[in-house]
């Protein structure tokens, strides 16, 4: 499992993250969330959104910033020209 670091969280938010990670299914997570007061439900849902955004960035966007195949081809061409 990769490490994700979110700065500036309260102790309560850290506890919610522990619970989020401990849930084995979406249903389990929603059952937990629906049992909370509205303010805490919103905190949990916001944390889930943050996790989703971070995961998308790590797994989808960051890999697009690197083009290993193109870099390899360019380096091959440079070697042949040099």
Secondary structure as the mmCIF struct_conf table of DSSP 4:
data_model
#
loop_
_struct_conf.conf_type_id
_struct_conf.id
_struct_conf.beg_label_comp_id
_struct_conf.beg_label_asym_id
_struct_conf.beg_label_seq_id
_struct_conf.end_label_comp_id
_struct_conf.end_label_asym_id
_struct_conf.end_label_seq_id
TURN_TY1_P TURN_TY1_P1 UNK A 7 UNK A 8
HELX_RH_AL_P HELX_RH_AL_P1 UNK A 11 UNK A 22
BEND BEND1 UNK A 25 UNK A 25
HELX_RH_AL_P HELX_RH_AL_P2 UNK A 26 UNK A 34
TURN_TY1_P TURN_TY1_P2 UNK A 35 UNK A 35
BEND BEND2 UNK A 36 UNK A 36
HELX_RH_AL_P HELX_RH_AL_P3 UNK A 38 UNK A 56
HELX_RH_PI_P HELX_RH_PI_P1 UNK A 57 UNK A 61
HELX_RH_AL_P HELX_RH_AL_P4 UNK A 62 UNK A 64
TURN_TY1_P TURN_TY1_P3 UNK A 65 UNK A 65
HELX_RH_AL_P HELX_RH_AL_P5 UNK A 68 UNK A 81
#
